[in-house]
Amino acid sequence: MNFKKVLLGLSLFVTVVSFAQQAKKEVLFTIDGTPYYTDEFIRVYNKNLDLVKDDSQKDLNNYLDLFIGYKLKVNKANKLGLQNGKKYQNELKSYRNQLSRNYLTDTKVTKELIEEAYNRSKKEIKASHILFMVDENASPADTLKAYNKALDVRKKALAGEDFGKLAEQYSEDPSAKENKGDLGYFSVFRMVYPFETGAYNTPKGQVSKPVRSRFGYHLIKVNDVRDNRGDITVAHIMILIPRKEDAAAEAKAKQTIDEIYQKLKQGESFEALAKQFSQDKTSAPAGGMLNRFSSGELSSVTFEDKAFALGKPGDYSEPFKTEFGWHIVKLIEKHPAKPFADVEADFENRIRRDDRSKLIAASMNEKLKKKYAVERNQKVYAKVLKALGNKTSGQNWELPKDVDTYNQTLVTINKDRKLTAESFMRYMANNQKSAATVSPASKFADVLYERYVDEQLNAYYNDNLENEFPEFGIVMEEYRDGLLLFDLMEKEIWEKAKTDTLGLESFYNSHKADYQWKERVEAEVYSSTKEDVIKKTRKYLKKGQDAEFIKKELNTEAQVNVMEKAGTFETDSDALPKAKYSEGVSDVMKDGNYYYVVKTTKLLPAGTKTLEEARGRVVNDYQQYLESTWVDDLRKEFTVKVNKDVFEGVKKELKQ
């Protein structure tokens, strides 16, 4: 999940930092008798010293006021019981899960997997495969049968038989009947890890030995290996297609993109046309420029392929259609593959989500078994085995009706966490499908017992992170406070600003000068690179002709001479040429390489916006006003006592 950007009066930027030696810990101030200590104040001040932009916040007296204000808000949140809210508890748990990830894995193995993935990412592989399905927990006999079948088909491929035809005949992948096993080009993270490894370890033109994944056995033929296409920067012009089926609107969109393409071929500026006509509101003001992206990053394969197909900077494509609309793409720059430092964090996140994570987990489990003593009561375990009875492979096992009586300690972790036989038996019942094919009953229990202990070791370690790693405890405390403050501000400030209609109206009336319209026009804007075309356009407008008539008269299938857009524009908008506007048809104007004529139907003077017209900004400003007076109210509600002698000592220490 994405972390909320908690807007604190005091900037508490949370990072995992090494735990420095603690300064002497003294009470700096109290709030209703609750002490707050010098070590926390000094640590937070030093951490944020280079991050704050306002020099007043670097002043220790001002910073103490900010720090006290922050703690007052946290006290208010606790007083209101926000820490008991289900939403808060769930979000805190989610934050802790995010933060604990670096502590709960084997970093050495993770680093090796990241480096491997990066090296693989430099290449893209074109491969085909034949699948022989077999369950992960299949019996040894069924597993061997699938493996031998794969070996037999591999012999046929090595003997020269066509791999595509073999895929049609033998592959149990349903798509093989149509694609003959062809998977196209792929790079790292596109396939399950064992398959990916098999593909990258197989030389071009050869067929792999059987590769086992959770789907079964694969034969992989590597047809081609190419360098990764890297990153690319492009600009585009987009005309949206209607969300609902509308033939007229679709035809209009196609006509518009074709007209723009014709103007490009006539030598007009791509950037200027993008600013005028592209309906991608994010990129249009920048001349259609998109953020740099890599192969496989966008949701549209068509868009990517069209972009990467362009040869040199300045080249642009013919109009093409994606699920989003019609596009023309211009190549700005091609970039080589990203350096390791730029992809390391992203690769680590991906590794945690795929089969590689099992390798990391296995390594971590081994470390925890060495770190914590695990003792099993053999007599109690024998009682559990007896409860399994004669369970056989594939047979469902039901908990005994007297399972509640199995409350004896089965496992002890680190001498202080005791786990009962009942807990393990319930675990077996809930997870037996994962070992359904394992027999006899004793082996079935052993398999699940190992998994159970691994999970419990990880849970024990996780629960004790605050004790194991003091810096983790500090960061968690800051998260707790930050989340509480977010919920408090939502309740006391943000919602109030939206629902306090009288207060909002009073604030608006006191600040009307801040909410002003500029001069605007309701108008039709016609543009062309040809002065004579705009002069003809003006004549037609004077005669009362509309845009459809004008474009029909002045444009041809081979030549787009004039384009039009209509709407309400502020007079300093980039969509309008700079001029003094009045109702009616303007004179011909030139702005840059374009000639314009504007038909203005209505002038809208500058003036004060109504509350409804300015509501979004007024609400935001009102929120800031409420927050600025909030701390003063909290100081009246709570008793704050500062230990001035201790604070003077802190000042001396920080100024050294």
Rosetta blueprint (number, residue, H / E / L):
1 M L
2 N L
3 F L
4 K L
5 K L
6 V L
7 L L
8 L L
9 G L
10 L L
11 S L
12 L L
13 F L
14 V L
15 T L
16 V L
17 V L
18 S L
19 F L
20 A L
21 Q L
22 Q L
23 A L
24 K L
25 K L
26 E L
27 V E
28 L E
29 F E
30 T E
31 I E
32 D L
33 G L
34 T E
35 P E
36 Y E
37 Y E
38 T H
39 D H
40 E H
41 F H
42 I H
43 R H
44 V H
45 Y H
46 N H
47 K H
48 N H
49 L L
50 D L
51 L L
52 V L
53 K L
54 D L
55 D H
56 S H
57 Q H
58 K L
59 D L
60 L H
61 N H
62 N H
63 Y H
64 L H
65 D H
66 L H
67 F H
68 I H
69 G H
70 Y H
71 K H
72 L H
73 K H
74 V H
75 N H
76 K H
77 A H
78 N H
79 K H
80 L L
81 G L
82 L H
83 Q H
84 N H
85 G L
86 K H
87 K H
88 Y H
89 Q H
90 N H
91 E H
92 L H
93 K H
94 S H
95 Y H
96 R H
97 N H
98 Q H
99 L H
100 S H
101 R L
102 N L
103 Y L
104 L L
105 T L
106 D L
107 T H
108 K H
109 V H
110 T H
111 K H
112 E H
113 L H
114 I H
115 E H
116 E H
117 A H
118 Y H
119 N H
120 R H
121 S H
122 K L
123 K E
124 E E
125 I E
126 K E
127 A E
128 S E
129 H E
130 I E
131 L E
132 F E
133 M E
134 V L
135 D L
136 E L
137 N L
138 A L
139 S L
140 P H
141 A H
142 D H
143 T H
144 L H
145 K H
146 A H
147 Y H
148 N H
149 K H
150 A H
151 L H
152 D H
153 V H
154 R H
155 K H
156 K H
157 A H
158 L H
159 A L
160 G L
161 E L
162 D L
163 F H
164 G H
165 K H
166 L H
167 A H
168 E H
169 Q H
170 Y H
171 S L
172 E L
173 D L
174 P L
175 S L
176 A H
177 K H
178 E H
179 N H
180 K L
181 G L
182 D E
183 L E
184 G E
185 Y E
186 F E
187 S L
188 V L
189 F L
190 R L
191 M L
192 V L
193 Y H
194 P H
195 F H
196 E H
197 T H
198 G H
199 A H
200 Y H
201 N L
202 T L
203 P L
204 K L
205 G L
206 Q L
207 V E
208 S L
209 K L
210 P L
211 V E
212 R E
213 S E
214 R L
215 F L
216 G E
217 Y E
218 H E
219 L E
220 I E
221 K E
222 V E
223 N E
224 D E
225 V E
226 R E
227 D E
228 N L
229 R L
230 G L
231 D E
232 I E
233 T E
234 V E
235 A E
236 H E
237 I E
238 M E
239 I E
240 L E
241 I L
242 P L
243 R L
244 K L
245 E L
246 D L
247 A H
248 A H
249 A H
250 E H
251 A H
252 K H
253 A H
254 K H
255 Q H
256 T H
257 I H
258 D H
259 E H
260 I H
261 Y H
262 Q H
263 K H
264 L H
265 K H
266 Q L
267 G L
268 E L
269 S L
270 F H
271 E H
272 A H
273 L H
274 A H
275 K H
276 Q H
277 F H
278 S L
279 Q L
280 D L
281 K L
282 T L
283 S L
284 A H
285 P H
286 A H
287 G L
288 G L
289 M E
290 L L
291 N L
292 R L
293 F E
294 S E
295 S L
296 G L
297 E L
298 L L
299 S L
300 S L
301 V H
302 T H
303 F H
304 E H
305 D H
306 K H
307 A H
308 F H
309 A H
310 L L
311 G L
312 K L
313 P L
314 G L
315 D L
316 Y E
317 S L
318 E L
319 P L
320 F E
321 K E
322 T L
323 E L
324 F L
325 G E
326 W E
327 H E
328 I E
329 V E
330 K E
331 L E
332 I E
333 E E
334 K E
335 H E
336 P L
337 A L
338 K L
339 P L
340 F H
341 A H
342 D H
343 V H
344 E H
345 A H
346 D H
347 F H
348 E H
349 N H
350 R H
351 I H
352 R H
353 R H
354 D L
355 D L
356 R H
357 S H
358 K H
359 L H
360 I H
361 A H
362 A H
363 S H
364 M H
365 N H
366 E H
367 K H
368 L H
369 K H
370 K H
371 K H
372 Y L
373 A L
374 V E
375 E E
376 R E
377 N L
378 Q H
379 K H
380 V H
381 Y H
382 A H
383 K H
384 V H
385 L H
386 K H
387 A H
388 L H
389 G L
390 N L
391 K L
392 T L
393 S L
394 G L
395 Q L
396 N L
397 W L
398 E L
399 L L
400 P L
401 K L
402 D L
403 V H
404 D H
405 T H
406 Y L
407 N L
408 Q L
409 T E
410 L E
411 V E
412 T E
413 I E
414 N L
415 K L
416 D L
417 R E
418 K E
419 L E
420 T E
421 A H
422 E H
423 S H
424 F H
425 M H
426 R H
427 Y H
428 M H
429 A H
430 N H
431 N H
432 Q H
433 K H
434 S H
435 A H
436 A L
437 T L
438 V L
439 S L
440 P L
441 A H
442 S H
443 K H
444 F H
445 A H
446 D H
447 V H
448 L H
449 Y H
450 E H
451 R H
452 Y H
453 V H
454 D H
455 E H
456 Q H
457 L H
458 N H
459 A H
460 Y H
461 Y H
462 N H
463 D H
464 N L
465 L H
466 E H
467 N H
468 E H
469 F L
470 P H
471 E H
472 F H
473 G H
474 I H
475 V H
476 M H
477 E H
478 E H
479 Y H
480 R H
481 D H
482 G H
483 L H
484 L H
485 L H
486 F H
487 D H
488 L H
489 M H
490 E H
491 K H
492 E H
493 I H
494 W H
495 E H
496 K H
497 A H
498 K H
499 T H
500 D L
501 T H
502 L H
503 G H
504 L H
505 E H
506 S H
507 F H
508 Y H
509 N H
510 S H
511 H L
512 K H
513 A H
514 D H
515 Y L
516 Q E
517 W E
518 K L
519 E L
520 R E
521 V E
522 E E
523 A E
524 E E
525 V E
526 Y E
527 S E
528 S E
529 T L
530 K L
531 E H
532 D H
533 V H
534 I H
535 K H
536 K H
537 T H
538 R H
539 K H
540 Y H
541 L H
542 K H
543 K L
544 G L
545 Q L
546 D L
547 A H
548 E H
549 F H
550 I H
551 K H
552 K H
553 E H
554 L H
555 N L
556 T L
557 E L
558 A L
559 Q L
560 V L
561 N L
562 V L
563 M E
564 E E
565 K E
566 A E
567 G E
568 T E
569 F E
570 E E
571 T L
572 D L
573 S L
574 D L
575 A L
576 L L
577 P L
578 K L
579 A L
580 K L
581 Y L
582 S L
583 E L
584 G E
585 V E
586 S L
587 D L
588 V L
589 M E
590 K E
591 D E
592 G L
593 N L
594 Y E
595 Y E
596 Y E
597 V E
598 V E
599 K E
600 T E
601 T E
602 K E
603 L E
604 L E
605 P L
606 A L
607 G E
608 T E
609 K L
610 T L
611 L L
612 E L
613 E L
614 A L
615 R H
616 G H
617 R H
618 V H
619 V H
620 N H
621 D H
622 Y H
623 Q H
624 Q H
625 Y H
626 L H
627 E H
628 S H
629 T H
630 W H
631 V H
632 D H
633 D H
634 L H
635 R H
636 K H
637 E H
638 F L
639 T L
640 V E
641 K E
642 V E
643 N L
644 K H
645 D H
646 V H
647 F H
648 E H
649 G H
650 V H
651 K H
652 K H
653 E H
654 L H
655 K H
656 Q L
